[in-house]
């Protein structure tokens, strides 16, 4: 049995353009700090597989280069990298410009390379440009050995098909490019995307991290290890007509909301909320917050009361009863008026 880490899509030095400049700098520092968690998790492993897009672009800060070199050096085990579409293998890329250490092997060509390691064979290829099918007509050379492959692969970059995976003879295919965690098995081949290391937007919500894999010819155990880092989360809040919007939203937020980044989507048939004021209030309770108002303005409950229509006659009767009713009965009449209004407006209701 062999044990290894599988990680991908760090996107180091991402712009974080939706955040303030200072928050963007802080998030990039947090990306560098996250490398320490990755290194610590490798202590009981045989090697590390990194499936591309370690860098968000060719522009990399010296702080990031130093942090990544320190991460690799502290691992003290082999590290294998397959460059991706954000950090393709070219003459002027960070992989070419820097000396990453003796324990780091980078797959530099857009063609399959085989490495004979203790206990397994590792195949891999880097992304350079264009498009190709790395598993087309591929078959491992020694089926009795454990066989792994490392690729940055998506529908538009180095695509692989289920049929090609089945025909490959691989025991484990370590992939990058897809930012969600995906672990699949076809016959005896496990193929997986660990997802991105840290979320960078609301298309990358929830916990992010990497995989620790224990692999033999008869079994593959994959353990997802989430990073202790900020998350992007989308929160749907149904606003009630008579309630206080800030209070309703604050009640819906998790207790650790100050550590995370939220998109709060407001729903409900109620007066339109003051989103700018809400944003000011919520910014004191969240690391960053974005509001999306999908409420439907309630308008005047008694709108149409003067019309010579069924709606007008019903509203007149309810209004006269409301004016003569006590406090408890008034609440019931108001609920009845809202129900009738929604029915007549053609809205879906629940009773």
Short mmCIF file of the C-alpha atoms (twelve columns), coordinates in Angstrom:
data_MODEL
# 
_entry.id   MODEL 
# 
loop_
_atom_site.group_PDB 
_atom_site.id 
_atom_site.type_symbol 
_atom_site.label_atom_id 
_atom_site.label_alt_id 
_atom_site.label_comp_id 
_atom_site.label_asym_id 
_atom_site.label_seq_id 
_atom_site.Cartn_x 
_atom_site.Cartn_y 
_atom_site.Cartn_z 
_atom_site.pdbx_PDB_model_num 
ATOM 1   C CA . UNK A 1   0.000   0.000  0.000   1 
ATOM 2   C CA . UNK A 2   1.088   3.549  -0.713  1 
ATOM 3   C CA . UNK A 3   -0.142  6.770  0.862   1 
ATOM 4   C CA . UNK A 4   -0.084  10.194 -0.785  1 
ATOM 5   C CA . UNK A 5   -1.663  13.626 -0.864  1 
ATOM 6   C CA . UNK A 6   -3.616  14.798 -3.900  1 
ATOM 7   C CA . UNK A 7   -4.239  18.544 -4.207  1 
ATOM 8   C CA . UNK A 8   -4.891  20.996 -7.029  1 
ATOM 9   C CA . UNK A 9   -6.044  24.459 -8.039  1 
ATOM 10  C CA . UNK A 10  -4.378  26.605 -5.374  1 
ATOM 11  C CA . UNK A 11  -4.684  29.680 -7.637  1 
ATOM 12  C CA . UNK A 12  -2.042  31.440 -5.574  1 
ATOM 13  C CA . UNK A 13  -1.979  35.230 -5.961  1 
ATOM 14  C CA . UNK A 14  -5.552  35.395 -7.221  1 
ATOM 15  C CA . UNK A 15  -6.908  38.930 -7.562  1 
ATOM 16  C CA . UNK A 16  -9.910  38.521 -5.208  1 
ATOM 17  C CA . UNK A 17  -11.337 41.472 -7.130  1 
ATOM 18  C CA . UNK A 18  -14.749 41.328 -5.440  1 
ATOM 19  C CA . UNK A 19  -13.129 42.210 -2.105  1 
ATOM 20  C CA . UNK A 20  -11.489 45.439 -0.988  1 
ATOM 21  C CA . UNK A 21  -7.786  45.839 -1.883  1 
ATOM 22  C CA . UNK A 22  -6.778  45.257 1.740   1 
ATOM 23  C CA . UNK A 23  -8.954  42.156 2.001   1 
ATOM 24  C CA . UNK A 24  -7.479  40.902 -1.281  1 
ATOM 25  C CA . UNK A 25  -3.966  41.244 0.166   1 
ATOM 26  C CA . UNK A 26  -5.084  39.468 3.325   1 
ATOM 27  C CA . UNK A 27  -6.619  36.588 1.327   1 
ATOM 28  C CA . UNK A 28  -3.383  36.146 -0.637  1 
ATOM 29  C CA . UNK A 29  -1.475  35.995 2.649   1 
ATOM 30  C CA . UNK A 30  -3.969  33.383 3.848   1 
ATOM 31  C CA . UNK A 31  -3.332  31.347 0.692   1 
ATOM 32  C CA . UNK A 32  0.371   31.251 1.558   1 
ATOM 33  C CA . UNK A 33  -0.377  30.291 5.153   1 
ATOM 34  C CA . UNK A 34  -2.624  27.457 3.957   1 
ATOM 35  C CA . UNK A 35  0.416   25.771 2.419   1 
ATOM 36  C CA . UNK A 36  1.606   24.990 5.935   1 
ATOM 37  C CA . UNK A 37  -1.498  22.859 6.560   1 
ATOM 38  C CA . UNK A 38  -0.812  20.950 3.366   1 
ATOM 39  C CA . UNK A 39  2.806   20.339 4.375   1 
ATOM 40  C CA . UNK A 40  1.825   19.178 7.855   1 
ATOM 41  C CA . UNK A 41  -0.660  16.660 6.429   1 
ATOM 42  C CA . UNK A 42  2.077   15.092 4.282   1 
ATOM 43  C CA . UNK A 43  4.126   13.899 7.265   1 
ATOM 44  C CA . UNK A 44  2.997   10.257 6.995   1 
ATOM 45  C CA . UNK A 45  2.821   10.124 3.176   1 
ATOM 46  C CA . UNK A 46  5.101   8.680  0.518   1 
ATOM 47  C CA . UNK A 47  4.706   11.573 -1.929  1 
ATOM 48  C CA . UNK A 48  2.478   14.481 -2.982  1 
ATOM 49  C CA . UNK A 49  0.580   14.915 -6.268  1 
ATOM 50  C CA . UNK A 50  -0.303  18.464 -7.340  1 
ATOM 51  C CA . UNK A 51  -2.615  18.566 -10.351 1 
ATOM 52  C CA . UNK A 52  -2.014  22.033 -11.752 1 
ATOM 53  C CA . UNK A 53  -3.126  25.648 -11.440 1 
ATOM 54  C CA . UNK A 54  -0.976  26.193 -8.390  1 
ATOM 55  C CA . UNK A 55  -0.655  29.788 -9.621  1 
ATOM 56  C CA . UNK A 56  -3.556  31.907 -10.807 1 
ATOM 57  C CA . UNK A 57  -1.426  33.480 -13.539 1 
ATOM 58  C CA . UNK A 58  2.139   34.049 -14.681 1 
ATOM 59  C CA . UNK A 59  2.370   37.026 -12.289 1 
ATOM 60  C CA . UNK A 60  3.597   35.673 -8.963  1 
ATOM 61  C CA . UNK A 61  4.786   37.652 -5.938  1 
ATOM 62  C CA . UNK A 62  8.156   36.826 -4.419  1 
ATOM 63  C CA . UNK A 63  6.366   36.192 -1.094  1 
ATOM 64  C CA . UNK A 64  4.399   33.416 -2.793  1 
ATOM 65  C CA . UNK A 65  7.449   31.833 -4.417  1 
ATOM 66  C CA . UNK A 66  9.217   31.780 -1.062  1 
ATOM 67  C CA . UNK A 67  6.188   30.326 0.738   1 
ATOM 68  C CA . UNK A 68  5.760   27.557 -1.841  1 
ATOM 69  C CA . UNK A 69  9.466   26.687 -1.789  1 
ATOM 70  C CA . UNK A 70  9.343   26.518 2.008   1 
ATOM 71  C CA . UNK A 71  6.277   24.261 1.787   1 
ATOM 72  C CA . UNK A 72  8.005   21.840 -0.597  1 
ATOM 73  C CA . UNK A 73  11.238  21.804 1.397   1 
ATOM 74  C CA . UNK A 74  9.411   21.094 4.655   1 
ATOM 75  C CA . UNK A 75  7.646   18.070 3.161   1 
ATOM 76  C CA . UNK A 76  10.904  16.091 2.750   1 
ATOM 77  C CA . UNK A 77  9.156   13.680 0.357   1 
ATOM 78  C CA . UNK A 78  8.837   13.768 -3.440  1 
ATOM 79  C CA . UNK A 79  6.421   16.333 -4.866  1 
ATOM 80  C CA . UNK A 80  5.059   15.883 -8.403  1 
ATOM 81  C CA . UNK A 81  3.420   18.719 -10.345 1 
ATOM 82  C CA . UNK A 82  1.394   18.731 -13.577 1 
ATOM 83  C CA . UNK A 83  1.036   22.381 -14.729 1 
ATOM 84  C CA . UNK A 84  -2.466  23.518 -15.707 1 
ATOM 85  C CA . UNK A 85  -4.128  26.070 -17.959 1 
ATOM 86  C CA . UNK A 86  -3.621  28.957 -15.481 1 
ATOM 87  C CA . UNK A 87  0.065   28.107 -15.006 1 
ATOM 88  C CA . UNK A 88  1.040   26.396 -18.287 1 
ATOM 89  C CA . UNK A 89  4.572   25.120 -18.742 1 
ATOM 90  C CA . UNK A 90  6.390   27.787 -20.763 1 
ATOM 91  C CA . UNK A 91  9.830   29.395 -20.797 1 
ATOM 92  C CA . UNK A 92  8.755   32.411 -18.734 1 
ATOM 93  C CA . UNK A 93  6.483   30.613 -16.251 1 
ATOM 94  C CA . UNK A 94  7.241   30.327 -12.510 1 
ATOM 95  C CA . UNK A 95  8.101   26.644 -12.902 1 
ATOM 96  C CA . UNK A 96  10.865  27.534 -15.368 1 
ATOM 97  C CA . UNK A 97  12.140  30.657 -13.602 1 
ATOM 98  C CA . UNK A 98  12.687  29.135 -10.169 1 
ATOM 99  C CA . UNK A 99  14.612  26.261 -8.606  1 
ATOM 100 C CA . UNK A 100 11.970  24.387 -6.647  1 
ATOM 101 C CA . UNK A 101 14.227  21.925 -4.885  1 
ATOM 102 C CA . UNK A 102 15.558  18.424 -5.428  1 
ATOM 103 C CA . UNK A 103 12.391  16.713 -4.175  1 
ATOM 104 C CA . UNK A 104 10.158  18.442 -6.774  1 
ATOM 105 C CA . UNK A 105 9.498   16.920 -10.193 1 
ATOM 106 C CA . UNK A 106 7.506   18.929 -12.748 1 
ATOM 107 C CA . UNK A 107 5.961   17.247 -15.782 1 
ATOM 108 C CA . UNK A 108 7.141   19.746 -18.360 1 
ATOM 109 C CA . UNK A 109 5.832   18.255 -21.614 1 
ATOM 110 C CA . UNK A 110 2.390   17.830 -23.077 1 
ATOM 111 C CA . UNK A 111 3.033   14.131 -23.526 1 
ATOM 112 C CA . UNK A 112 2.844   11.219 -21.112 1 
ATOM 113 C CA . UNK A 113 5.986   10.606 -19.044 1 
ATOM 114 C CA . UNK A 114 6.481   7.510  -16.896 1 
ATOM 115 C CA . UNK A 115 8.330   7.523  -13.564 1 
ATOM 116 C CA . UNK A 116 9.190   4.267  -11.790 1 
ATOM 117 C CA . UNK A 117 8.777   4.920  -8.062  1 
ATOM 118 C CA . UNK A 118 9.139   2.568  -5.100  1 
ATOM 119 C CA . UNK A 119 5.913   0.574  -5.067  1 
ATOM 120 C CA . UNK A 120 4.252   2.173  -8.087  1 
ATOM 121 C CA . UNK A 121 4.538   3.721  -11.514 1 
ATOM 122 C CA . UNK A 122 3.528   7.362  -11.886 1 
ATOM 123 C CA . UNK A 123 2.524   8.730  -15.274 1 
ATOM 124 C CA . UNK A 124 1.995   12.403 -15.885 1 
ATOM 125 C CA . UNK A 125 1.952   15.314 -18.327 1 
ATOM 126 C CA . UNK A 126 1.896   19.087 -18.132 1 
ATOM 127 C CA . UNK A 127 -0.320  21.522 -19.968 1 
ATOM 128 C CA . UNK A 128 1.445   23.826 -22.435 1 
ATOM 129 C CA . UNK A 129 -1.147  25.055 -24.926 1 
ATOM 130 C CA . UNK A 130 -3.994  23.963 -27.159 1 
ATOM 131 C CA . UNK A 131 -5.873  20.780 -26.519 1 
ATOM 132 C CA . UNK A 132 -5.098  17.061 -26.603 1 
ATOM 133 C CA . UNK A 133 -6.409  13.771 -25.228 1 
ATOM 134 C CA . UNK A 134 -3.762  12.359 -22.860 1 
ATOM 135 C CA . UNK A 135 -5.506  8.990  -22.393 1 
ATOM 136 C CA . UNK A 136 -6.237  8.354  -26.053 1 
ATOM 137 C CA . UNK A 137 -4.772  4.916  -26.873 1 
ATOM 138 C CA . UNK A 138 -3.013  4.870  -23.461 1 
ATOM 139 C CA . UNK A 139 -2.384  1.675  -21.497 1 
ATOM 140 C CA . UNK A 140 -0.090  1.179  -18.511 1 
ATOM 141 C CA . UNK A 141 3.126   -0.731 -19.173 1 
ATOM 142 C CA . UNK A 142 3.128   -3.034 -16.130 1 
ATOM 143 C CA . UNK A 143 -0.363  -3.911 -14.947 1 
ATOM 144 C CA . UNK A 144 0.841   -5.895 -11.928 1 
ATOM 145 C CA . UNK A 145 2.301   -2.719 -10.384 1 
ATOM 146 C CA . UNK A 146 0.271   0.093  -8.850  1 
ATOM 147 C CA . UNK A 147 -0.271  2.637  -11.621 1 
ATOM 148 C CA . UNK A 148 -1.113  6.301  -11.087 1 
ATOM 149 C CA . UNK A 149 -1.424  9.286  -13.393 1 
ATOM 150 C CA . UNK A 150 -1.296  13.025 -12.680 1 
ATOM 151 C CA . UNK A 151 -3.077  15.452 -15.023 1 
ATOM 152 C CA . UNK A 152 -4.763  18.832 -15.181 1 
ATOM 153 C CA . UNK A 153 -7.852  17.875 -17.149 1 
ATOM 154 C CA . UNK A 154 -11.222 19.376 -17.961 1 
ATOM 155 C CA . UNK A 155 -13.700 19.370 -20.804 1 
ATOM 156 C CA . UNK A 156 -11.686 22.059 -22.602 1 
ATOM 157 C CA . UNK A 157 -8.170  21.190 -21.373 1 
ATOM 158 C CA . UNK A 158 -6.649  17.724 -21.750 1 
ATOM 159 C CA . UNK A 159 -10.079 15.989 -21.677 1 
ATOM 160 C CA . UNK A 160 -10.402 12.362 -20.655 1 
ATOM 161 C CA . UNK A 161 -13.432 10.109 -21.109 1 
ATOM 162 C CA . UNK A 162 -14.825 7.329  -18.940 1 
ATOM 163 C CA . UNK A 163 -14.124 4.889  -21.757 1 
ATOM 164 C CA . UNK A 164 -10.469 5.973  -21.862 1 
ATOM 165 C CA . UNK A 165 -10.184 5.643  -18.071 1 
ATOM 166 C CA . UNK A 166 -11.616 2.114  -18.209 1 
ATOM 167 C CA . UNK A 167 -9.127  1.130  -20.918 1 
ATOM 168 C CA . UNK A 168 -6.107  2.743  -19.224 1 
ATOM 169 C CA . UNK A 169 -5.233  0.133  -16.623 1 
ATOM 170 C CA . UNK A 170 -4.702  2.900  -14.052 1 
ATOM 171 C CA . UNK A 171 -5.426  2.347  -10.385 1 
ATOM 172 C CA . UNK A 172 -5.689  6.051  -9.561  1 
ATOM 173 C CA . UNK A 173 -6.052  9.095  -11.795 1 
ATOM 174 C CA . UNK A 174 -5.214  12.341 -9.939  1 
ATOM 175 C CA . UNK A 175 -6.939  15.230 -11.677 1 
ATOM 176 C CA . UNK A 176 -7.177  18.992 -11.336 1 
ATOM 177 C CA . UNK A 177 -9.221  21.783 -12.965 1 
ATOM 178 C CA . UNK A 178 -12.680 21.109 -11.488 1 
ATOM 179 C CA . UNK A 179 -13.028 23.137 -8.288  1 
ATOM 180 C CA . UNK A 180 -15.563 20.857 -6.593  1 
ATOM 181 C CA . UNK A 181 -14.652 17.644 -4.789  1 
ATOM 182 C CA . UNK A 182 -15.386 14.644 -7.015  1 
ATOM 183 C CA . UNK A 183 -14.394 11.040 -6.328  1 
ATOM 184 C CA . UNK A 184 -15.448 8.431  -8.875  1 
ATOM 185 C CA . UNK A 185 -14.705 4.801  -9.587  1 
ATOM 186 C CA . UNK A 186 -14.876 2.905  -12.853 1 
ATOM 187 C CA . UNK A 187 -14.184 -0.803 -12.501 1 
ATOM 188 C CA . UNK A 188 -10.878 -0.836 -10.512 1 
ATOM 189 C CA . UNK A 189 -9.817  2.728  -11.405 1 
ATOM 190 C CA . UNK A 190 -10.438 5.571  -8.973  1 
ATOM 191 C CA . UNK A 191 -10.317 9.046  -10.471 1 
ATOM 192 C CA . UNK A 192 -10.733 12.173 -8.425  1 
ATOM 193 C CA . UNK A 193 -10.720 15.953 -8.321  1 
ATOM 194 C CA . UNK A 194 -9.851  17.241 -4.829  1 
ATOM 195 C CA . UNK A 195 -11.406 20.632 -5.658  1 
ATOM 196 C CA . UNK A 196 -9.664  23.945 -5.164  1 
ATOM 197 C CA . UNK A 197 -7.572  24.476 -2.047  1 
ATOM 198 C CA . UNK A 198 -9.464  27.644 -1.030  1 
ATOM 199 C CA . UNK A 199 -12.619 29.254 -2.400  1 
ATOM 200 C CA . UNK A 200 -12.234 32.505 -4.369  1 
ATOM 201 C CA . UNK A 201 -15.854 33.300 -5.231  1 
ATOM 202 C CA . UNK A 202 -19.465 32.249 -4.851  1 
ATOM 203 C CA . UNK A 203 -19.010 29.525 -7.459  1 
ATOM 204 C CA . UNK A 204 -16.636 27.853 -4.974  1 
ATOM 205 C CA . UNK A 205 -18.729 27.717 -1.813  1 
ATOM 206 C CA . UNK A 206 -18.320 25.567 1.254   1 
ATOM 207 C CA . UNK A 207 -15.357 23.738 2.695   1 
ATOM 208 C CA . UNK A 208 -12.306 23.308 0.469   1 
ATOM 209 C CA . UNK A 209 -9.147  21.280 0.907   1 
ATOM 210 C CA . UNK A 210 -7.318  18.240 -0.446  1 
ATOM 211 C CA . UNK A 211 -7.292  14.428 -0.429  1 
ATOM 212 C CA . UNK A 212 -5.203  11.927 1.491   1 
ATOM 213 C CA . UNK A 213 -5.217  8.636  -0.413  1 
ATOM 214 C CA . UNK A 214 -4.308  5.104  0.675   1 
ATOM 215 C CA . UNK A 215 -3.983  2.900  -2.379  1 
ATOM 216 C CA . UNK A 216 -3.381  -0.799 -2.995  1 
ATOM 217 C CA . UNK A 217 -4.334  -3.185 -5.771  1 
ATOM 218 C CA . UNK A 218 -7.466  -4.196 -3.876  1 
ATOM 219 C CA . UNK A 219 -8.602  -0.962 -2.246  1 
ATOM 220 C CA . UNK A 220 -8.541  2.831  -2.490  1 
ATOM 221 C CA . UNK A 221 -9.384  4.892  0.567   1 
ATOM 222 C CA . UNK A 222 -9.812  8.635  -0.025  1 
ATOM 223 C CA . UNK A 223 -10.044 11.049 2.896   1 
ATOM 224 C CA . UNK A 224 -11.052 14.666 2.276   1 
ATOM 225 C CA . UNK A 225 -9.134  17.045 4.544   1 
ATOM 226 C CA . UNK A 226 -10.768 20.498 4.711   1 
ATOM 227 C CA . UNK A 227 -8.563  23.527 5.255   1 
ATOM 228 C CA . UNK A 228 -9.169  25.733 8.240   1 
ATOM 229 C CA . UNK A 229 -9.826  28.857 6.169   1 
ATOM 230 C CA . UNK A 230 -12.453 31.404 5.159   1 
ATOM 231 C CA . UNK A 231 -15.389 30.124 3.153   1 
ATOM 232 C CA . UNK A 232 -17.729 31.608 0.591   1 
ATOM 233 C CA . UNK A 233 -21.355 30.852 1.439   1 
ATOM 234 C CA . UNK A 234 -24.733 31.656 -0.126  1 
ATOM 235 C CA . UNK A 235 -27.547 32.211 2.361   1 
ATOM 236 C CA . UNK A 236 -31.230 32.452 1.382   1 
ATOM 237 C CA . UNK A 237 -33.386 34.449 3.791   1 
ATOM 238 C CA . UNK A 238 -37.178 34.712 3.604   1 
ATOM 239 C CA . UNK A 239 -38.204 38.121 4.930   1 
ATOM 240 C CA . UNK A 240 -41.526 38.372 6.744   1 
ATOM 241 C CA . UNK A 241 -43.629 41.423 6.061   1 
ATOM 242 C CA . UNK A 242 -43.990 42.665 9.621   1 
ATOM 243 C CA . UNK A 243 -40.552 41.650 10.931  1 
ATOM 244 C CA . UNK A 244 -37.327 43.654 11.129  1 
ATOM 245 C CA . UNK A 245 -35.067 42.706 8.159   1 
ATOM 246 C CA . UNK A 246 -31.694 43.132 9.940   1 
ATOM 247 C CA . UNK A 247 -32.900 41.049 12.867  1 
ATOM 248 C CA . UNK A 248 -34.186 38.273 10.577  1 
ATOM 249 C CA . UNK A 249 -30.926 38.113 8.631   1 
ATOM 250 C CA . UNK A 250 -28.718 38.178 11.719  1 
ATOM 251 C CA . UNK A 251 -30.713 35.272 13.161  1 
ATOM 252 C CA . UNK A 252 -30.021 33.282 9.992   1 
ATOM 253 C CA . UNK A 253 -26.244 33.861 10.047  1 
ATOM 254 C CA . UNK A 254 -24.008 31.159 11.578  1 
ATOM 255 C CA . UNK A 255 -22.145 31.979 14.770  1 
ATOM 256 C CA . UNK A 256 -18.800 32.215 12.950  1 
ATOM 257 C CA . UNK A 257 -20.099 34.578 10.242  1 
ATOM 258 C CA . UNK A 258 -17.384 37.159 10.938  1 
ATOM 259 C CA . UNK A 259 -14.818 34.728 9.492   1 
ATOM 260 C CA . UNK A 260 -16.566 34.116 6.187   1 
ATOM 261 C CA . UNK A 261 -17.824 35.771 3.006   1 
ATOM 262 C CA . UNK A 262 -21.550 35.743 2.305   1 
ATOM 263 C CA . UNK A 263 -23.947 36.336 -0.527  1 
ATOM 264 C CA . UNK A 264 -27.301 36.829 1.159   1 
ATOM 265 C CA . UNK A 265 -30.297 36.407 -1.141  1 
ATOM 266 C CA . UNK A 266 -33.443 38.087 0.169   1 
ATOM 267 C CA . UNK A 267 -36.835 36.604 -0.678  1 
ATOM 268 C CA . UNK A 268 -40.375 37.319 0.393   1 
ATOM 269 C CA . UNK A 269 -43.492 39.320 -0.379  1 
ATOM 270 C CA . UNK A 270 -42.737 42.386 1.733   1 
ATOM 271 C CA . UNK A 271 -41.780 46.055 1.492   1 
ATOM 272 C CA . UNK A 272 -38.528 46.485 -0.428  1 
ATOM 273 C CA . UNK A 273 -35.636 46.501 2.094   1 
ATOM 274 C CA . UNK A 274 -33.021 49.258 2.268   1 
ATOM 275 C CA . UNK A 275 -30.144 47.128 0.988   1 
ATOM 276 C CA . UNK A 276 -27.516 49.819 1.508   1 
ATOM 277 C CA . UNK A 277 -28.420 50.156 5.174   1 
ATOM 278 C CA . UNK A 278 -28.596 46.388 5.531   1 
ATOM 279 C CA . UNK A 279 -25.132 46.071 4.007   1 
ATOM 280 C CA . UNK A 280 -23.724 48.487 6.585   1 
ATOM 281 C CA . UNK A 281 -25.268 46.529 9.432   1 
ATOM 282 C CA . UNK A 282 -24.218 43.130 8.108   1 
ATOM 283 C CA . UNK A 283 -20.657 44.205 7.311   1 
ATOM 284 C CA . UNK A 284 -20.087 44.356 11.074  1 
ATOM 285 C CA . UNK A 285 -21.004 40.661 11.323  1 
ATOM 286 C CA . UNK A 286 -19.375 39.198 8.181   1 
ATOM 287 C CA . UNK A 287 -15.869 39.322 6.742   1 
ATOM 288 C CA . UNK A 288 -17.521 40.506 3.527   1 
ATOM 289 C CA . UNK A 289 -21.133 40.511 2.385   1 
ATOM 290 C CA . UNK A 290 -23.017 40.822 -0.884  1 
ATOM 291 C CA . UNK A 291 -26.800 41.352 -0.925  1 
ATOM 292 C CA . UNK A 292 -29.109 40.185 -3.674  1 
ATOM 293 C CA . UNK A 293 -32.654 41.500 -3.334  1 
ATOM 294 C CA . UNK A 294 -35.238 39.140 -4.801  1 
ATOM 295 C CA . UNK A 295 -38.114 40.325 -2.650  1 
ATOM 296 C CA . UNK A 296 -41.405 41.218 -4.246  1 
ATOM 297 C CA . UNK A 297 -42.656 44.573 -3.004  1 
ATOM 298 C CA . UNK A 298 -45.899 44.163 -1.094  1 
ATOM 299 C CA . UNK A 299 -47.307 47.547 -2.048  1 
ATOM 300 C CA . UNK A 300 -50.295 48.914 -0.157  1 
ATOM 301 C CA . UNK A 301 -52.320 46.136 1.429   1 
ATOM 302 C CA . UNK A 302 -55.511 48.101 0.778   1 
ATOM 303 C CA . UNK A 303 -54.667 49.070 -2.784  1 
ATOM 304 C CA . UNK A 304 -57.844 48.742 -4.881  1 
ATOM 305 C CA . UNK A 305 -60.234 49.295 -1.964  1 
ATOM 306 C CA . UNK A 306 -62.086 52.027 -3.904  1 
ATOM 307 C CA . UNK A 307 -62.515 49.899 -7.023  1 
ATOM 308 C CA . UNK A 308 -65.987 48.764 -8.035  1 
ATOM 309 C CA . UNK A 309 -64.764 45.150 -8.244  1 
ATOM 310 C CA . UNK A 310 -64.921 41.980 -6.199  1 
ATOM 311 C CA . UNK A 311 -61.465 42.835 -4.855  1 
ATOM 312 C CA . UNK A 312 -62.641 46.312 -3.808  1 
ATOM 313 C CA . UNK A 313 -65.791 44.999 -2.100  1 
ATOM 314 C CA . UNK A 314 -63.855 42.322 -0.154  1 
ATOM 315 C CA . UNK A 315 -61.211 44.835 0.962   1 
ATOM 316 C CA . UNK A 316 -63.888 47.333 2.085   1 
ATOM 317 C CA . UNK A 317 -65.552 44.682 4.243   1 
ATOM 318 C CA . UNK A 318 -62.240 43.596 5.775   1 
ATOM 319 C CA . UNK A 319 -61.154 47.199 6.418   1 
ATOM 320 C CA . UNK A 320 -64.394 48.028 8.224   1 
ATOM 321 C CA . UNK A 321 -63.993 44.935 10.385  1 
ATOM 322 C CA . UNK A 322 -60.385 45.821 11.078  1 
ATOM 323 C CA . UNK A 323 -61.284 49.301 12.282  1 
ATOM 324 C CA . UNK A 324 -63.845 47.883 14.726  1 
ATOM 325 C CA . UNK A 325 -61.796 44.917 15.939  1 
ATOM 326 C CA . UNK A 326 -59.640 44.398 18.996  1 
ATOM 327 C CA . UNK A 327 -55.864 43.843 18.765  1 
ATOM 328 C CA . UNK A 328 -55.979 40.026 18.590  1 
ATOM 329 C CA . UNK A 329 -58.746 40.009 15.992  1 
ATOM 330 C CA . UNK A 330 -56.929 42.693 13.971  1 
ATOM 331 C CA . UNK A 331 -53.984 40.313 13.433  1 
ATOM 332 C CA . UNK A 332 -56.341 37.659 12.062  1 
ATOM 333 C CA . UNK A 333 -58.016 40.157 9.727   1 
ATOM 334 C CA . UNK A 334 -54.650 41.408 8.454   1 
ATOM 335 C CA . UNK A 335 -53.578 37.826 7.715   1 
ATOM 336 C CA . UNK A 336 -56.865 37.258 5.872   1 
ATOM 337 C CA . UNK A 337 -56.358 40.458 3.844   1 
ATOM 338 C CA . UNK A 338 -52.826 39.411 2.839   1 
ATOM 339 C CA . UNK A 339 -54.059 35.941 1.855   1 
ATOM 340 C CA . UNK A 340 -56.829 37.374 -0.308  1 
ATOM 341 C CA . UNK A 341 -54.477 39.890 -1.889  1 
ATOM 342 C CA . UNK A 342 -51.994 37.164 -2.800  1 
ATOM 343 C CA . UNK A 343 -54.719 34.903 -4.177  1 
ATOM 344 C CA . UNK A 344 -56.121 37.676 -6.331  1 
ATOM 345 C CA . UNK A 345 -52.609 38.570 -7.533  1 
ATOM 346 C CA . UNK A 346 -52.124 34.970 -8.631  1 
ATOM 347 C CA . UNK A 347 -49.364 34.202 -6.141  1 
ATOM 348 C CA . UNK A 348 -48.553 30.772 -4.760  1 
ATOM 349 C CA . UNK A 349 -49.600 30.609 -1.123  1 
ATOM 350 C CA . UNK A 350 -49.209 28.263 1.816   1 
ATOM 351 C CA . UNK A 351 -51.903 27.818 4.459   1 
# 
